[in-house]
Amino acid sequence: MSTVVVYVHGLWLNGWESLLLRRRLARQLKCAALSFGYSSVSLAVRENARALAAFLARTRADTLHLVGHSMGGLVILELFDSAAGSALPPGRIVLLGSPVRGSRSARNLSRLPFGRRFLGLTAHEVLLPERERRWTGTRDLGVIAGNVPLGAGRLLGRFVAPSDGTVLVEETHLPGATQHLTLRTTHSGMVYSPLVARQTAAFLRDGRFAL
């Protein structure tokens, strides 16, 4: 039985930042760990979700897990909002600092000159609107949020609620998710944190975080 973890990166990134996380997941789960790259600025979220579906369709695995950091988690959710997600091999999902309810930092940036152009199409669609969404998929889905408030988001406005420096903890809560966990980490630091890697591996393996 083959197991594959696919990592989906966030805004302005390309997946290389996940190398250490993927190595840790591969070691702890004894599996392959791949990165899916997409255009986080020039393409719409549906186009990126279709590209992700095509990438996963070419990935040979009996068990296929998905890990999305920040906006990458929203691309994963878009995939499962379509019929393409139901055709995939079984597996679990972990979202790392994904602002499923919209991003205050992104809205603050969008108000600056050229801010919307800098954010790009996918962010315009999934980060700017405030929304209430619910996970109704059949896969176990875990969410990890950070509460160390150091990051670029603090430069765009004052946070009065717990955050990882870019995303508010409250913005990561997804009704219908299996479990939500808050850890001491920053937004960008999630992909380098040994604790985040251990908890992600635990959820992918067992369907529960190791509390």
C-alpha positions as CSV (number, residue, x, y, z in Angstrom):
1,M,0.0,0.0,0.0
2,S,1.6,3.3,-1.1
3,T,1.0,6.6,0.7
4,V,1.7,10.0,-0.7
5,V,1.4,13.5,1.0
6,V,1.0,16.5,-1.3
7,Y,1.8,19.9,0.0
8,V,0.1,23.0,-1.5
9,H,1.9,26.3,-0.8
10,G,0.5,29.7,0.0
11,L,0.5,33.2,-1.6
12,W,3.7,34.4,-3.4
13,L,5.5,31.1,-2.6
14,N,6.4,28.1,-4.8
15,G,6.7,25.1,-2.5
16,W,10.4,25.1,-1.9
17,E,9.8,26.4,1.6
18,S,8.2,23.1,2.4
19,L,11.3,21.0,1.9
20,L,12.0,20.4,5.6
21,L,8.3,19.8,6.4
22,R,8.0,17.3,3.6
23,R,11.2,15.5,4.7
24,R,9.8,15.2,8.2
25,L,6.4,14.0,7.1
26,A,8.1,11.4,4.7
27,R,10.2,10.1,7.6
28,Q,7.5,10.0,10.2
29,L,4.8,8.5,7.9
30,K,7.2,6.4,5.8
31,C,5.8,7.8,2.6
32,A,6.5,10.0,-0.3
33,A,5.9,13.8,0.2
34,L,5.5,16.0,-2.9
35,S,4.9,19.7,-3.5
36,F,2.3,21.1,-5.9
37,G,3.2,24.4,-7.4
38,Y,0.7,26.9,-8.9
39,S,0.4,30.5,-9.9
40,S,-0.9,32.2,-6.7
41,V,-1.2,35.6,-8.4
42,S,-2.0,35.3,-12.1
43,L,-4.7,32.6,-12.1
44,A,-8.1,32.3,-10.4
45,V,-8.8,29.9,-7.6
46,R,-10.9,27.5,-9.8
47,E,-8.1,27.3,-12.4
48,N,-5.6,26.5,-9.6
49,A,-8.0,23.9,-8.1
50,R,-8.3,22.3,-11.6
51,A,-4.5,22.2,-11.9
52,L,-4.3,20.6,-8.5
53,A,-6.9,18.0,-9.5
54,A,-4.8,17.1,-12.6
55,F,-1.6,16.9,-10.6
56,L,-3.3,14.5,-8.0
57,A,-4.8,12.4,-10.8
58,R,-1.3,11.7,-12.1
59,T,-0.1,10.8,-8.6
60,R,-0.1,7.1,-8.0
61,A,-1.1,6.3,-4.4
62,D,-3.4,4.1,-2.5
63,T,-3.7,6.7,0.2
64,L,-3.4,10.4,-0.7
65,H,-3.1,13.0,2.0
66,L,-3.1,16.8,1.4
67,V,-1.4,19.6,3.5
68,G,-2.2,23.2,2.6
69,H,-0.3,26.2,4.1
70,S,-2.2,29.5,4.2
71,M,-3.9,30.2,0.9
72,G,-2.9,26.7,-0.3
73,G,-5.5,25.3,2.1
74,L,-8.1,27.4,0.3
75,V,-7.1,25.9,-3.0
76,I,-7.6,22.5,-1.5
77,L,-11.0,23.4,-0.2
78,E,-12.0,24.7,-3.7
79,L,-10.9,21.3,-5.1
80,F,-13.3,19.5,-2.7
81,D,-16.1,22.0,-3.5
82,S,-16.0,20.5,-7.0
83,A,-16.7,16.9,-8.1
84,A,-13.0,16.4,-8.7
85,G,-12.2,15.8,-5.0
86,S,-14.5,12.8,-4.8
87,A,-12.5,10.9,-7.5
88,L,-9.3,10.9,-5.4
89,P,-7.9,8.0,-3.4
90,P,-8.8,8.1,0.3
91,G,-6.7,10.2,2.7
92,R,-6.8,13.1,5.2
93,I,-6.3,16.9,5.0
94,V,-4.4,19.3,7.3
95,L,-4.7,23.1,6.9
96,L,-1.8,25.2,8.3
97,G,-2.8,28.8,9.1
98,S,-5.4,28.9,6.3
99,P,-7.8,31.9,6.7
100,V,-10.9,30.0,5.7
101,R,-13.1,32.9,6.8
102,G,-11.2,35.5,4.9
103,S,-8.1,37.5,5.8
104,R,-8.0,40.9,7.6
105,S,-4.3,41.3,6.5
106,A,-5.2,40.8,2.9
107,R,-8.1,43.3,3.1
108,N,-5.8,45.9,4.7
109,L,-3.2,45.3,1.9
110,S,-5.9,45.6,-0.8
111,R,-6.7,49.2,0.4
112,L,-3.1,50.3,-0.4
113,P,-2.1,51.6,-3.9
114,F,-1.7,48.6,-6.2
115,G,-2.6,46.3,-3.3
116,R,-5.2,44.3,-5.2
117,R,-2.8,43.8,-8.1
118,F,-0.1,42.7,-5.7
119,L,-2.4,40.1,-4.1
120,G,-3.5,38.7,-7.5
121,L,-6.6,36.8,-8.6
122,T,-6.8,33.9,-6.2
123,A,-6.3,36.0,-3.2
124,H,-8.9,38.5,-4.5
125,E,-11.4,35.6,-4.6
126,V,-10.6,33.7,-1.4
127,L,-8.9,36.1,1.0
128,L,-10.8,39.4,0.6
129,P,-14.4,38.4,1.2
130,E,-15.5,37.7,4.8
131,R,-17.4,34.4,4.6
132,E,-18.8,31.6,6.7
133,R,-18.0,28.2,5.3
134,R,-18.4,24.6,6.5
135,W,-16.5,21.5,5.8
136,T,-19.0,18.9,4.5
137,G,-16.5,16.5,2.9
138,T,-16.1,12.9,4.0
139,R,-12.3,13.2,4.7
140,D,-11.0,13.9,8.2
141,L,-9.8,17.5,8.2
142,G,-7.5,19.0,10.8
143,V,-6.7,22.7,11.2
144,I,-3.5,24.1,12.8
145,A,-3.3,27.7,13.8
146,G,-0.4,29.7,15.2
147,N,-0.5,32.2,18.1
148,V,2.9,33.9,18.0
149,P,2.0,37.3,16.6
150,L,5.2,38.1,14.6
151,G,4.8,38.6,10.8
152,A,4.2,40.9,7.9
153,G,0.5,41.1,8.7
154,R,1.3,43.2,11.7
155,L,2.7,45.9,9.4
156,L,-0.7,46.2,7.7
157,G,-2.7,46.9,10.8
158,R,-3.1,46.2,14.5
159,F,-4.4,42.9,15.6
160,V,-6.5,42.8,18.9
161,A,-7.1,39.1,18.8
162,P,-4.7,36.1,18.9
163,S,-2.8,35.6,15.6
164,D,0.2,34.1,14.0
165,G,1.3,37.6,12.8
166,T,-0.5,37.3,9.5
167,V,-3.7,35.3,10.1
168,L,-6.0,35.6,13.1
169,V,-6.7,32.4,14.9
170,E,-10.4,33.0,14.6
171,E,-10.0,33.2,10.8
172,T,-8.8,29.6,10.7
173,H,-11.9,28.0,12.5
174,L,-13.8,25.8,10.0
175,P,-17.1,24.4,11.2
176,G,-17.3,20.7,10.3
177,A,-13.6,20.1,10.6
178,T,-12.5,17.1,12.7
179,Q,-10.2,19.0,15.0
180,H,-8.6,22.4,15.5
181,L,-5.3,22.9,17.2
182,T,-3.4,26.1,18.2
183,L,0.4,25.9,18.5
184,R,3.1,28.4,19.4
185,T,4.3,29.3,15.9
186,T,4.3,32.2,13.5
187,H,2.6,32.0,10.1
188,S,5.7,31.5,8.0
189,G,7.3,29.5,10.8
190,M,4.7,26.7,10.5
191,V,6.5,25.0,7.7
192,Y,9.8,24.9,9.6
193,S,8.4,23.9,13.0
194,P,9.2,20.3,14.2
195,L,6.1,20.4,16.4
196,V,3.8,21.4,13.5
197,A,5.4,18.5,11.5
198,R,4.7,16.0,14.3
199,Q,1.2,17.1,14.8
200,T,0.5,17.1,11.1
201,A,1.9,13.6,10.8
202,A,-0.2,12.4,13.7
203,F,-3.4,13.7,12.2
204,L,-2.6,12.3,8.7
205,R,-1.8,8.9,10.3
206,D,-4.5,8.7,13.0
207,G,-7.2,11.2,12.2
208,R,-6.4,13.0,15.5
209,F,-3.8,15.4,16.7
210,A,-1.5,14.0,19.4
211,L,-2.8,16.0,22.4
